Amino acid sequence: MSTLPQTLFTEIESAPEPVQREVLDFVVFLKTRGAAAPEGAESLLPLAGRAWDADWSTPEEDAAWRDL
């Protein structure tokens, strides 16, 4: 019985090189995505929202971006 890493290796090894490159890019993306948000970072989202509102959610900003 194959382990998951062995099965992945077999599948990737038999794929064409462009697919192998895409798989590698995807694995790197998944690893960095998981590392990007430190534990507890979700508790900062309300603070970020308030900062966004204070800086950007103003009538002046709305008027400046209205015609774009």
PyMOL Python script that loads the backbone (N, CA, C, O; Angstrom):
from pymol import cmd

cmd.read_pdbstr("""\
ATOM      1  N   MET A   1       0.844  -1.183   0.000  1.00  0.00           N
ATOM      2  CA  MET A   1       0.000   0.000   0.000  1.00  0.00           C
ATOM      3  C   MET A   1       0.890   1.248   0.000  1.00  0.00           C
ATOM      4  O   MET A   1       1.835   1.348   0.783  1.00  0.00           O
ATOM      5  N   SER A   2       0.582   2.174  -0.869  1.00  0.00           N
ATOM      6  CA  SER A   2       1.379   3.397  -1.000  1.00  0.00           C
ATOM      7  C   SER A   2       0.964   4.433   0.031  1.00  0.00           C
ATOM      8  O   SER A   2      -0.199   4.521   0.425  1.00  0.00           O
ATOM      9  N   THR A   3       1.937   5.206   0.452  1.00  0.00           N
ATOM     10  CA  THR A   3       1.632   6.340   1.313  1.00  0.00           C
ATOM     11  C   THR A   3       1.246   7.514   0.426  1.00  0.00           C
ATOM     12  O   THR A   3       1.474   7.491  -0.783  1.00  0.00           O
ATOM     13  N   LEU A   4       0.676   8.512   1.016  1.00  0.00           N
ATOM     14  CA  LEU A   4       0.278   9.692   0.249  1.00  0.00           C
ATOM     15  C   LEU A   4       1.461  10.331  -0.473  1.00  0.00           C
ATOM     16  O   LEU A   4       1.343  10.626  -1.662  1.00  0.00           O
ATOM     17  N   PRO A   5       2.597  10.558   0.191  1.00  0.00           N
ATOM     18  CA  PRO A   5       3.732  11.138  -0.533  1.00  0.00           C
ATOM     19  C   PRO A   5       4.198  10.270  -1.709  1.00  0.00           C
ATOM     20  O   PRO A   5       4.587  10.795  -2.752  1.00  0.00           O
ATOM     21  N   GLN A   6       4.159   8.962  -1.540  1.00  0.00           N
ATOM     22  CA  GLN A   6       4.555   8.076  -2.638  1.00  0.00           C
ATOM     23  C   GLN A   6       3.580   8.192  -3.804  1.00  0.00           C
ATOM     24  O   GLN A   6       3.994   8.241  -4.962  1.00  0.00           O
ATOM     25  N   THR A   7       2.297   8.235  -3.500  1.00  0.00           N
ATOM     26  CA  THR A   7       1.285   8.372  -4.545  1.00  0.00           C
ATOM     27  C   THR A   7       1.437   9.702  -5.267  1.00  0.00           C
ATOM     28  O   THR A   7       1.367   9.755  -6.495  1.00  0.00           O
ATOM     29  N   LEU A   8       1.643  10.771  -4.515  1.00  0.00           N
ATOM     30  CA  LEU A   8       1.860  12.082  -5.136  1.00  0.00           C
ATOM     31  C   LEU A   8       3.076  12.059  -6.049  1.00  0.00           C
ATOM     32  O   LEU A   8       3.027  12.551  -7.176  1.00  0.00           O
ATOM     33  N   PHE A   9       4.162  11.486  -5.558  1.00  0.00           N
ATOM     34  CA  PHE A   9       5.388  11.425  -6.344  1.00  0.00           C
ATOM     35  C   PHE A   9       5.151  10.673  -7.644  1.00  0.00           C
ATOM     36  O   PHE A   9       5.579  11.124  -8.707  1.00  0.00           O
ATOM     37  N   THR A  10       4.474   9.532  -7.572  1.00  0.00           N
ATOM     38  CA  THR A  10       4.208   8.729  -8.767  1.00  0.00           C
ATOM     39  C   THR A  10       3.373   9.512  -9.773  1.00  0.00           C
ATOM     40  O   THR A  10       3.669   9.510 -10.968  1.00  0.00           O
ATOM     41  N   GLU A  11       2.336  10.176  -9.292  1.00  0.00           N
ATOM     42  CA  GLU A  11       1.465  10.947 -10.184  1.00  0.00           C
ATOM     43  C   GLU A  11       2.208  12.126 -10.809  1.00  0.00           C
ATOM     44  O   GLU A  11       2.093  12.375 -12.010  1.00  0.00           O
ATOM     45  N   ILE A  12       2.954  12.834 -10.003  1.00  0.00           N
ATOM     46  CA  ILE A  12       3.678  14.005 -10.507  1.00  0.00           C
ATOM     47  C   ILE A  12       4.780  13.583 -11.469  1.00  0.00           C
ATOM     48  O   ILE A  12       5.003  14.237 -12.488  1.00  0.00           O
ATOM     49  N   GLU A  13       5.460  12.506 -11.153  1.00  0.00           N
ATOM     50  CA  GLU A  13       6.551  12.025 -11.999  1.00  0.00           C
ATOM     51  C   GLU A  13       6.056  11.654 -13.396  1.00  0.00           C
ATOM     52  O   GLU A  13       6.778  11.834 -14.377  1.00  0.00           O
ATOM     53  N   SER A  14       4.834  11.140 -13.492  1.00  0.00           N
ATOM     54  CA  SER A  14       4.313  10.723 -14.793  1.00  0.00           C
ATOM     55  C   SER A  14       3.634  11.863 -15.556  1.00  0.00           C
ATOM     56  O   SER A  14       3.246  11.684 -16.711  1.00  0.00           O
ATOM     57  N   ALA A  15       3.488  13.018 -14.933  1.00  0.00           N
ATOM     58  CA  ALA A  15       2.848  14.164 -15.588  1.00  0.00           C
ATOM     59  C   ALA A  15       3.852  14.895 -16.473  1.00  0.00           C
ATOM     60  O   ALA A  15       5.057  14.827 -16.230  1.00  0.00           O
ATOM     61  N   PRO A  16       3.362  15.594 -17.500  1.00  0.00           N
ATOM     62  CA  PRO A  16       4.267  16.401 -18.330  1.00  0.00           C
ATOM     63  C   PRO A  16       4.902  17.533 -17.510  1.00  0.00           C
ATOM     64  O   PRO A  16       4.360  17.951 -16.486  1.00  0.00           O
ATOM     65  N   GLU A  17       6.043  18.011 -17.970  1.00  0.00           N
ATOM     66  CA  GLU A  17       6.786  19.029 -17.220  1.00  0.00           C
ATOM     67  C   GLU A  17       5.966  20.282 -16.910  1.00  0.00           C
ATOM     68  O   GLU A  17       6.059  20.788 -15.791  1.00  0.00           O
ATOM     69  N   PRO A  18       5.166  20.808 -17.843  1.00  0.00           N
ATOM     70  CA  PRO A  18       4.372  21.995 -17.485  1.00  0.00           C
ATOM     71  C   PRO A  18       3.423  21.735 -16.303  1.00  0.00           C
ATOM     72  O   PRO A  18       3.205  22.618 -15.473  1.00  0.00           O
ATOM     73  N   VAL A  19       2.872  20.542 -16.236  1.00  0.00           N
ATOM     74  CA  VAL A  19       1.994  20.197 -15.116  1.00  0.00           C
ATOM     75  C   VAL A  19       2.812  20.095 -13.834  1.00  0.00           C
ATOM     76  O   VAL A  19       2.358  20.530 -12.775  1.00  0.00           O
ATOM     77  N   GLN A  20       4.002  19.531 -13.919  1.00  0.00           N
ATOM     78  CA  GLN A  20       4.873  19.438 -12.751  1.00  0.00           C
ATOM     79  C   GLN A  20       5.193  20.824 -12.206  1.00  0.00           C
ATOM     80  O   GLN A  20       5.177  21.038 -10.994  1.00  0.00           O
ATOM     81  N   ARG A  21       5.485  21.766 -13.106  1.00  0.00           N
ATOM     82  CA  ARG A  21       5.787  23.132 -12.670  1.00  0.00           C
ATOM     83  C   ARG A  21       4.571  23.770 -11.991  1.00  0.00           C
ATOM     84  O   ARG A  21       4.700  24.463 -10.982  1.00  0.00           O
ATOM     85  N   GLU A  22       3.399  23.524 -12.562  1.00  0.00           N
ATOM     86  CA  GLU A  22       2.180  24.083 -11.979  1.00  0.00           C
ATOM     87  C   GLU A  22       1.910  23.487 -10.598  1.00  0.00           C
ATOM     88  O   GLU A  22       1.507  24.198  -9.677  1.00  0.00           O
ATOM     89  N   VAL A  23       2.134  22.189 -10.461  1.00  0.00           N
ATOM     90  CA  VAL A  23       1.952  21.536  -9.163  1.00  0.00           C
ATOM     91  C   VAL A  23       2.920  22.126  -8.142  1.00  0.00           C
ATOM     92  O   VAL A  23       2.537  22.410  -7.007  1.00  0.00           O
ATOM     93  N   LEU A  24       4.175  22.307  -8.548  1.00  0.00           N
ATOM     94  CA  LEU A  24       5.165  22.895  -7.644  1.00  0.00           C
ATOM     95  C   LEU A  24       4.746  24.301  -7.220  1.00  0.00           C
ATOM     96  O   LEU A  24       4.807  24.638  -6.037  1.00  0.00           O
ATOM     97  N   ASP A  25       4.322  25.117  -8.178  1.00  0.00           N
ATOM     98  CA  ASP A  25       3.863  26.470  -7.852  1.00  0.00           C
ATOM     99  C   ASP A  25       2.697  26.429  -6.864  1.00  0.00           C
ATOM    100  O   ASP A  25       2.631  27.231  -5.933  1.00  0.00           O
ATOM    101  N   PHE A  26       1.781  25.487  -7.078  1.00  0.00           N
ATOM    102  CA  PHE A  26       0.615  25.385  -6.212  1.00  0.00           C
ATOM    103  C   PHE A  26       1.007  24.961  -4.797  1.00  0.00           C
ATOM    104  O   PHE A  26       0.485  25.496  -3.818  1.00  0.00           O
ATOM    105  N   VAL A  27       1.915  24.009  -4.691  1.00  0.00           N
ATOM    106  CA  VAL A  27       2.368  23.563  -3.369  1.00  0.00           C
ATOM    107  C   VAL A  27       3.054  24.709  -2.627  1.00  0.00           C
ATOM    108  O   VAL A  27       2.815  24.910  -1.436  1.00  0.00           O
ATOM    109  N   VAL A  28       3.903  25.457  -3.326  1.00  0.00           N
ATOM    110  CA  VAL A  28       4.576  26.603  -2.699  1.00  0.00           C
ATOM    111  C   VAL A  28       3.539  27.638  -2.255  1.00  0.00           C
ATOM    112  O   VAL A  28       3.639  28.195  -1.162  1.00  0.00           O
ATOM    113  N   PHE A  29       2.548  27.889  -3.108  1.00  0.00           N
ATOM    114  CA  PHE A  29       1.467  28.818  -2.751  1.00  0.00           C
ATOM    115  C   PHE A  29       0.751  28.359  -1.486  1.00  0.00           C
ATOM    116  O   PHE A  29       0.532  29.156  -0.573  1.00  0.00           O
ATOM    117  N   LEU A  30       0.384  27.081  -1.426  1.00  0.00           N
ATOM    118  CA  LEU A  30      -0.323  26.566  -0.256  1.00  0.00           C
ATOM    119  C   LEU A  30       0.509  26.704   1.011  1.00  0.00           C
ATOM    120  O   LEU A  30      -0.021  27.038   2.071  1.00  0.00           O
ATOM    121  N   LYS A  31       1.799  26.450   0.907  1.00  0.00           N
ATOM    122  CA  LYS A  31       2.666  26.561   2.078  1.00  0.00           C
ATOM    123  C   LYS A  31       2.786  28.009   2.537  1.00  0.00           C
ATOM    124  O   LYS A  31       2.748  28.278   3.738  1.00  0.00           O
ATOM    125  N   THR A  32       2.930  28.943   1.605  1.00  0.00           N
ATOM    126  CA  THR A  32       3.071  30.351   1.985  1.00  0.00           C
ATOM    127  C   THR A  32       1.751  30.928   2.465  1.00  0.00           C
ATOM    128  O   THR A  32       1.732  31.782   3.352  1.00  0.00           O
ATOM    129  N   ARG A  33       0.649  30.470   1.889  1.00  0.00           N
ATOM    130  CA  ARG A  33      -0.661  30.949   2.331  1.00  0.00           C
ATOM    131  C   ARG A  33      -0.903  30.568   3.784  1.00  0.00           C
ATOM    132  O   ARG A  33      -1.419  31.370   4.562  1.00  0.00           O
ATOM    133  N   GLY A  34      -0.535  29.361   4.146  1.00  0.00           N
ATOM    134  CA  GLY A  34      -0.702  28.921   5.521  1.00  0.00           C
ATOM    135  C   GLY A  34       0.212  29.653   6.480  1.00  0.00           C
ATOM    136  O   GLY A  34      -0.132  29.840   7.647  1.00  0.00           O
ATOM    137  N   ALA A  35       1.368  30.068   6.002  1.00  0.00           N
ATOM    138  CA  ALA A  35       2.337  30.751   6.857  1.00  0.00           C
ATOM    139  C   ALA A  35       2.079  32.248   6.933  1.00  0.00           C
ATOM    140  O   ALA A  35       2.630  32.926   7.801  1.00  0.00           O
ATOM    141  N   ALA A  36       1.253  32.770   6.040  1.00  0.00           N
ATOM    142  CA  ALA A  36       1.068  34.216   5.944  1.00  0.00           C
ATOM    143  C   ALA A  36       0.299  34.798   7.127  1.00  0.00           C
ATOM    144  O   ALA A  36       0.537  35.941   7.515  1.00  0.00           O
ATOM    145  N   ALA A  37      -0.611  34.033   7.698  1.00  0.00           N
ATOM    146  CA  ALA A  37      -1.436  34.560   8.781  1.00  0.00           C
ATOM    147  C   ALA A  37      -1.029  33.910  10.098  1.00  0.00           C
ATOM    148  O   ALA A  37      -1.323  32.737  10.329  1.00  0.00           O
ATOM    149  N   PRO A  38      -0.361  34.657  10.954  1.00  0.00           N
ATOM    150  CA  PRO A  38       0.016  34.092  12.245  1.00  0.00           C
ATOM    151  C   PRO A  38      -1.214  33.756  13.081  1.00  0.00           C
ATOM    152  O   PRO A  38      -2.287  34.327  12.886  1.00  0.00           O
ATOM    153  N   GLU A  39      -1.047  32.841  13.996  1.00  0.00           N
ATOM    154  CA  GLU A  39      -2.148  32.432  14.859  1.00  0.00           C
ATOM    155  C   GLU A  39      -2.693  33.645  15.608  1.00  0.00           C
ATOM    156  O   GLU A  39      -1.937  34.434  16.174  1.00  0.00           O
ATOM    157  N   GLY A  40      -3.999  33.776  15.603  1.00  0.00           N
ATOM    158  CA  GLY A  40      -4.640  34.883  16.290  1.00  0.00           C
ATOM    159  C   GLY A  40      -4.813  36.123  15.429  1.00  0.00           C
ATOM    160  O   GLY A  40      -5.373  37.117  15.893  1.00  0.00           O
ATOM    161  N   ALA A  41      -4.348  36.089  14.190  1.00  0.00           N
ATOM    162  CA  ALA A  41      -4.428  37.276  13.336  1.00  0.00           C
ATOM    163  C   ALA A  41      -5.868  37.676  13.052  1.00  0.00           C
ATOM    164  O   ALA A  41      -6.156  38.852  12.830  1.00  0.00           O
ATOM    165  N   GLU A  42      -6.782  36.694  13.058  1.00  0.00           N
ATOM    166  CA  GLU A  42      -8.177  37.029  12.766  1.00  0.00           C
ATOM    167  C   GLU A  42      -8.757  37.991  13.793  1.00  0.00           C
ATOM    168  O   GLU A  42      -9.728  38.690  13.500  1.00  0.00           O
ATOM    169  N   SER A  43      -8.183  38.040  14.987  1.00  0.00           N
ATOM    170  CA  SER A  43      -8.680  38.979  15.994  1.00  0.00           C
ATOM    171  C   SER A  43      -8.352  40.425  15.630  1.00  0.00           C
ATOM    172  O   SER A  43      -8.924  41.349  16.207  1.00  0.00           O
ATOM    173  N   LEU A  44      -7.445  40.630  14.688  1.00  0.00           N
ATOM    174  CA  LEU A  44      -7.084  41.982  14.271  1.00  0.00           C
ATOM    175  C   LEU A  44      -8.002  42.527  13.183  1.00  0.00           C
ATOM    176  O   LEU A  44      -7.963  43.721  12.887  1.00  0.00           O
ATOM    177  N   LEU A  45      -8.828  41.671  12.582  1.00  0.00           N
ATOM    178  CA  LEU A  45      -9.685  42.118  11.487  1.00  0.00           C
ATOM    179  C   LEU A  45     -10.621  43.261  11.875  1.00  0.00           C
ATOM    180  O   LEU A  45     -10.753  44.207  11.099  1.00  0.00           O
ATOM    181  N   PRO A  46     -11.273  43.221  13.028  1.00  0.00           N
ATOM    182  CA  PRO A  46     -12.121  44.372  13.386  1.00  0.00           C
ATOM    183  C   PRO A  46     -11.332  45.678  13.476  1.00  0.00           C
ATOM    184  O   PRO A  46     -11.833  46.733  13.088  1.00  0.00           O
ATOM    185  N   LEU A  47     -10.112  45.612  13.980  1.00  0.00           N
ATOM    186  CA  LEU A  47      -9.282  46.819  14.061  1.00  0.00           C
ATOM    187  C   LEU A  47      -8.933  47.330  12.672  1.00  0.00           C
ATOM    188  O   LEU A  47      -8.956  48.534  12.420  1.00  0.00           O
ATOM    189  N   ALA A  48      -8.611  46.409  11.776  1.00  0.00           N
ATOM    190  CA  ALA A  48      -8.283  46.806  10.407  1.00  0.00           C
ATOM    191  C   ALA A  48      -9.487  47.461   9.744  1.00  0.00           C
ATOM    192  O   ALA A  48      -9.342  48.441   9.013  1.00  0.00           O
ATOM    193  N   GLY A  49     -10.677  46.922  10.000  1.00  0.00           N
ATOM    194  CA  GLY A  49     -11.889  47.505   9.431  1.00  0.00           C
ATOM    195  C   GLY A  49     -12.125  48.914   9.925  1.00  0.00           C
ATOM    196  O   GLY A  49     -12.505  49.794   9.152  1.00  0.00           O
ATOM    197  N   ARG A  50     -11.902  49.131  11.203  1.00  0.00           N
ATOM    198  CA  ARG A  50     -12.080  50.488  11.750  1.00  0.00           C
ATOM    199  C   ARG A  50     -11.057  51.454  11.167  1.00  0.00           C
ATOM    200  O   ARG A  50     -11.384  52.603  10.872  1.00  0.00           O
ATOM    201  N   ALA A  51      -9.825  50.994  11.002  1.00  0.00           N
ATOM    202  CA  ALA A  51      -8.795  51.856  10.414  1.00  0.00           C
ATOM    203  C   ALA A  51      -9.157  52.197   8.976  1.00  0.00           C
ATOM    204  O   ALA A  51      -9.003  53.338   8.543  1.00  0.00           O
ATOM    205  N   TRP A  52      -9.637  51.205   8.243  1.00  0.00           N
ATOM    206  CA  TRP A  52     -10.059  51.428   6.852  1.00  0.00           C
ATOM    207  C   TRP A  52     -11.179  52.461   6.815  1.00  0.00           C
ATOM    208  O   TRP A  52     -11.139  53.400   6.020  1.00  0.00           O
ATOM    209  N   ASP A  53     -12.171  52.285   7.671  1.00  0.00           N
ATOM    210  CA  ASP A  53     -13.291  53.224   7.705  1.00  0.00           C
ATOM    211  C   ASP A  53     -12.831  54.635   8.037  1.00  0.00           C
ATOM    212  O   ASP A  53     -13.306  55.599   7.435  1.00  0.00           O
ATOM    213  N   ALA A  54     -11.919  54.767   8.982  1.00  0.00           N
ATOM    214  CA  ALA A  54     -11.457  56.093   9.392  1.00  0.00           C
ATOM    215  C   ALA A  54     -10.697  56.792   8.273  1.00  0.00           C
ATOM    216  O   ALA A  54     -10.812  58.007   8.110  1.00  0.00           O
ATOM    217  N   ASP A  55      -9.923  56.038   7.503  1.00  0.00           N
ATOM    218  CA  ASP A  55      -9.091  56.643   6.465  1.00  0.00           C
ATOM    219  C   ASP A  55      -9.788  56.779   5.120  1.00  0.00           C
ATOM    220  O   ASP A  55      -9.560  57.755   4.405  1.00  0.00           O
ATOM    221  N   TRP A  56     -10.634  55.817   4.762  1.00  0.00           N
ATOM    222  CA  TRP A  56     -11.127  55.758   3.394  1.00  0.00           C
ATOM    223  C   TRP A  56     -12.630  55.893   3.248  1.00  0.00           C
ATOM    224  O   TRP A  56     -13.109  56.253   2.173  1.00  0.00           O
ATOM    225  N   SER A  57     -13.367  55.622   4.269  1.00  0.00           N
ATOM    226  CA  SER A  57     -14.815  55.664   4.148  1.00  0.00           C
ATOM    227  C   SER A  57     -15.319  57.046   4.544  1.00  0.00           C
ATOM    228  O   SER A  57     -15.953  57.225   5.584  1.00  0.00           O
ATOM    229  N   THR A  58     -15.021  58.013   3.687  1.00  0.00           N
ATOM    230  CA  THR A  58     -15.432  59.392   3.942  1.00  0.00           C
ATOM    231  C   THR A  58     -16.148  59.928   2.713  1.00  0.00           C
ATOM    232  O   THR A  58     -15.942  59.417   1.613  1.00  0.00           O
ATOM    233  N   PRO A  59     -16.978  60.938   2.874  1.00  0.00           N
ATOM    234  CA  PRO A  59     -17.640  61.534   1.711  1.00  0.00           C
ATOM    235  C   PRO A  59     -16.635  62.062   0.683  1.00  0.00           C
ATOM    236  O   PRO A  59     -16.875  61.987  -0.522  1.00  0.00           O
ATOM    237  N   GLU A  60     -15.514  62.595   1.163  1.00  0.00           N
ATOM    238  CA  GLU A  60     -14.500  63.117   0.245  1.00  0.00           C
ATOM    239  C   GLU A  60     -13.915  61.999  -0.625  1.00  0.00           C
ATOM    240  O   GLU A  60     -13.740  62.167  -1.832  1.00  0.00           O
ATOM    241  N   GLU A  61     -13.622  60.876  -0.007  1.00  0.00           N
ATOM    242  CA  GLU A  61     -13.087  59.741  -0.766  1.00  0.00           C
ATOM    243  C   GLU A  61     -14.126  59.213  -1.748  1.00  0.00           C
ATOM    244  O   GLU A  61     -13.796  58.901  -2.892  1.00  0.00           O
ATOM    245  N   ASP A  62     -15.365  59.111  -1.313  1.00  0.00           N
ATOM    246  CA  ASP A  62     -16.427  58.652  -2.204  1.00  0.00           C
ATOM    247  C   ASP A  62     -16.532  59.556  -3.425  1.00  0.00           C
ATOM    248  O   ASP A  62     -16.660  59.071  -4.549  1.00  0.00           O
ATOM    249  N   ALA A  63     -16.479  60.868  -3.210  1.00  0.00           N
ATOM    250  CA  ALA A  63     -16.569  61.816  -4.318  1.00  0.00           C
ATOM    251  C   ALA A  63     -15.372  61.695  -5.251  1.00  0.00           C
ATOM    252  O   ALA A  63     -15.523  61.778  -6.470  1.00  0.00           O
ATOM    253  N   ALA A  64     -14.194  61.501  -4.692  1.00  0.00           N
ATOM    254  CA  ALA A  64     -12.986  61.406  -5.515  1.00  0.00           C
ATOM    255  C   ALA A  64     -13.010  60.177  -6.414  1.00  0.00           C
ATOM    256  O   ALA A  64     -12.483  60.223  -7.526  1.00  0.00           O
ATOM    257  N   TRP A  65     -13.600  59.095  -5.965  1.00  0.00           N
ATOM    258  CA  TRP A  65     -13.580  57.840  -6.725  1.00  0.00           C
ATOM    259  C   TRP A  65     -14.857  57.600  -7.529  1.00  0.00           C
ATOM    260  O   TRP A  65     -14.929  56.636  -8.291  1.00  0.00           O
ATOM    261  N   ARG A  66     -15.849  58.446  -7.373  1.00  0.00           N
ATOM    262  CA  ARG A  66     -17.157  58.219  -7.986  1.00  0.00           C
ATOM    263  C   ARG A  66     -17.102  58.096  -9.508  1.00  0.00           C
ATOM    264  O   ARG A  66     -17.791  57.249 -10.077  1.00  0.00           O
ATOM    265  N   ASP A  67     -16.305  58.915 -10.171  1.00  0.00           N
ATOM    266  CA  ASP A  67     -16.322  58.961 -11.634  1.00  0.00           C
ATOM    267  C   ASP A  67     -15.294  58.052 -12.298  1.00  0.00           C
ATOM    268  O   ASP A  67     -15.123  58.118 -13.516  1.00  0.00           O
ATOM    269  N   LEU A  68     -14.621  57.225 -11.552  1.00  0.00           N
ATOM    270  CA  LEU A  68     -13.613  56.339 -12.150  1.00  0.00           C
ATOM    271  C   LEU A  68     -14.217  55.106 -12.740  1.00  0.00           C
ATOM    272  O   LEU A  68     -13.498  54.264 -13.279  1.00  0.00           O
TER     273      LEU A  68
END
""", "prot")
cmd.dss("prot")
cmd.show_as("cartoon", "prot")
cmd.util.cbc("prot")
cmd.orient("prot")
